[in-house]
Amino acid sequence: MSAVWNAAETAPLSPERKIERETHKLEKRLCRQVGQAIADYAMIGEGDKVMVCLSGGKDSYGLLDILLKLRQRAPVHFDLVAVNLDQKQPGFPEHVLPAYLKALGVPFHIEEQDTYSIVKDKIPEGKTLCSLCSRLRRAILYRVARELGATRIALGHHRDDILQTFFLNMFFGGKLKAMPPKLVSDDGQHMVIRPLAYVAEKDLVRWAEHRQFPIIPCTLCGSQENLQRKQVAAMLREWERKHPGRVDTMFTALQNVVPSHLADGTLHDFKGLTATGVADADGDRAFDAEEFPVATALPALQVVRID
């Protein structure tokens, strides 16, 4: 009998069983990471009404789906309402989101505003549309949140979005700045949260495929191939491909900032520094060697001659 049991335990899993097991692991990971982010940043509390901004993309679908799962076992009671801004993009399938949300049994609101025409009219051909589109969307969603009585506005930005924003600000804005997991809105009236802050985009891609979300492509920013954000995203994917785990390490770095070892005088009083004679556990180790992993290979440098 023992041999029979051992043989059964070591029998190879069928392809269907392997997929089922991996999908279950993925679901657990997504719920754990979202739950951890909510707890770490106190994103949702007792009695909150969370307005989930649903664009029709994989990220916002995933956000709503995971929040619905977490609500069933959360230690606090909170309500969800899905909100979509119909920007009147040509060919936008107006029936998709209402049908999906009705079948799901989720309260929802569709806000119809022709921001598409405004953006196309104001932004010259070939220029980036995202900035104006984002400002218009934000103002409308803040108004809708007030009208619905929402206490939280949940956005579908994930870990990779946050890192992309960090590098975009560093490369092109001269700032060390990313997307915070939680912030007060520009008008000071709303709390904006990003529960997917710990979630990798590749996991959201897999989850969307598993759940078969009715994805609606964006004909504004989604159609622009020359965006710097897409270039930075490709850079991060290449780094992760060559050095697995690097993206995780970079995100962890955003949670371990040491102002005294940067150069911003507004965050650290460099001018007022004095030698007190007392050891500082967080102070500089000026002559200590940094302990980094040994590089297996460094990218080749391209030398450009400028005459």
N, C-alpha and C positions, 0 to 999 in steps of 0.2 A: 504493500500500500504506500509506503514511504517513497519508493522509486516512482510510482505513478504520480504522486503529488509533485515530486521534484521535476519530473518531465513536463508536467503541465505548467509549472512555474517558469521554466526556461524556454517554453515554446515561443517562437517568434510571433510578434503581433502582426495582425493583418494590416494592410495599408489603411483601411477604414478606421481600425482601432487606434493606430498611430495618430491619425489626423484628429480623432476625437480627444485623445489624451493631450496633444499639443494645444488644441483649442481650449480645453479646460484649464491648462496651465496659463495660457494667455489671458483668459478671463479673470483668473485669480490675480495675476500680476497687475492687470489694468485696475481692478477694484482696489487692490492693496495700494498701488501708487497714488491713485486719486484720493483714496481715504487718508493716506499719509499726508498729502499736500494740504487737504482740507484741515486736518488736525494741526499740522505744523504752523499754519498761518491763520488759524481761527477764521476760516472762510465762511462757514455756515453755522448759525446758532439756532437755538430753539425759537420756533415760530417764524423763521425767515421765509420770505417768498422770493424764490430764485427765478429770475428771468433768464432763460437759456436762449442766447442769440443763435438762431438756426439759419445757416446760409444755404444749406443743401449740399455742402461738402462733407467729406469723410470725417473731418475733425469735429465739427459741431454735431453731426449725427452720433459720433462716438461719445461725445461729452454727455448728450442727453441720455443715451442708452445706459451709460455707466452710472449716472446720477440716479436714474430710475431704479437700478439694481441696489445701489447703496441706500437709497431711501427706505427700502424694505427692512433693513437691519441697522439703521443709524441710531445712535443713542439719543438723538434729538428729533423732534418733528419739524419738517419743513415742507413747503409746497413748491411745485414746479409749474412754470408756464413757459411754453415755447413761443418765441417771437421771430417771425421772418419779415425782413424788409424786401418787398417786391420793388426793385429799382427800375422796372419796366425795360429790362434788357430785351432786345429783339429775340424772339423765339423762346423766351422763358416759359417753361411748362407750368402754368399757374396751378394746375390741378394736382401736381405731384405731392407737395408738402401737405396740403389739407387732407388729402386722401390717406397719406401715411400716418399723420397725427391722429386723425379720427379713428383709424384702425387700432392705433396704439392706446387710445383712450386718454390722451394727454391734452389738458387745456391749452389752447393756442390762440395767437392773434397774428393776422397777416396785415402788415402796414404797407399800403401802396403809395409810393412816392417816386416820381420820375426823376431820380437823380442821374440816371444814365444820360439823358439828353443834356443836362446841365454840364456834366463832366465832359462829354464829347464836344460841347460847344465852347467851353472855356479852355480846354487843354489842346494845344496845337498837335497836329498829327505827328506821331513819333516820340512825343514826350511822355513821361511817366504819369499814369492816371491815378496812382494809388493815393497820393497825398490829399487831393481834393475829395476824392471819393470817400476816403476814410473820415475826413472832417464832417462831410455831409451826413454820412451814416451815423457817426457818433452823436451828433446833435439830435437826430431823429430818434435814435434809440433811447437817449436820456429822457426825451419828452414822453415816449411811450412807457418807459419805466415808471415815471411819475403817475401817468394816467392809470396804470395797472396796479399801482401800490406796491411795486417790487422793492424789496430791501437789498437785493443783491443782483448784479448784472454779471452773468457768467459767460465768458468768452472761450472759444475753442482753441486758443493758442497752446501749443505743446512745447516740450523741451527743446526741440530743434528750432522752432520759431524764436524762442528766447535767445538761444545761442547765435542764431543768424542775426538777430537785432543787435546783439552785443558787438559782433564783428563789423556790421554795417556802421554802427556809431563810431567804432574805433578807427576803421579805415577811412571813412568819409566825413565823419562829424567831429573827430578829435575829442571824443568823450568815451569814458568807460561807463556805459549805460546799456541796460537791456530792458526786457519787459518784466516788471515785478509780478510775482504771483498774486499780489493783492494791492490795490491802490484806491485812493479817493478820486472820484471823477473830477474833470476840469472845473465844473461848476460847483464843486464842493458838496453836492447833494446826494451822490450815489457811491456805493461801495462796489468796485469792479473786481471780480475774482477770475483766476485762471486755474481751475481745478486740474487741468491736464499738464501742469507745469513739470511734473516728474516723468511724463509719458513720452516714449520715443515715437517718432512719426512712423517708423516701420511697423510698430505694433498696431497703430491705428489703421494702417493700410491693410494688414492681415485681418483685423477685426471687422473692417468694412466689407471685405470680401466674404468673410464668414457670415455676417449678418445680412449681406446683400442689400445694403442701403441703396435707395433710389437716388444716386448721385446726380446733382445738377451742376454742370460746368459753368464757370463764370466767363462771360464774354468781355469783361473789362480787364482786370489785372491778370486773369487766367490766360488771356490771349497774348500777353506781352512776353516774348521770349528773351528780350534783352535786359530784363530787370536785374539790377545788382543783387537783389535778394536771391534770385535763382542761381547766380554765379557763386555766391557764398554758400548756398545749400549744396551745390555740386562739390565745392571745396571740402565741406565737412564730410560728405559721403565718401569722398576719396580718402580723406584722412582715416575715417573709420574702417574703410576697406583694407588699407595698408597697416593700420595700427588699431586693431579691435580694442574697444574700451576707452579710446582717447576722448570721444565725445562725452561719455559719462564723467571722466576726470575733469574736463573743462567745465561741465555744469556744476560739479562739486566745488570748483574754484569760485564760482559766483556766490557760493554760500560761505566762503572762508576768506573774506576780504581783510587785508591787513593795512589799514591806512598809513601807519607809520613807515611802511616799506614801499609806499608809492611817492607821489610828489605833489599832492593837493594840500596846500596850506590852509584851506578852509576846513579840512577834516582832521588835520594833525598840526599841532602848534610847533612847527619846526623852528620858528624864530625864538620861541620862548624856551627851547630845550636847554637844560643845564645838567651838568654832571653832579648828581646828588651824593654819590658814594654808596648808594643803596642798589643792590642787584635788582634788576627788573626781569621777571620771568618772560615777559613778552618783548623785551628789548632786542636790539640788534646783536647778532653774533658776527661781528664784522670780519673776522678771520676764519670763520667756519666755512668749510666747503659745502655747497649745496648738494643734497643727496637726490639725484635723479636717476632713473633707469638708464642703463647703457644703451645707446642708440644702435639699432641693428643696421640702419642705413639712413643716410641723409639725402633729401631730395637734391637733384642736380641743380646748380645755380646757372641761370641763363645770363650771360654777359652781353650787355648791349653797348655798343660803341656809339658815343655821341661826338660828332665832329663840330 
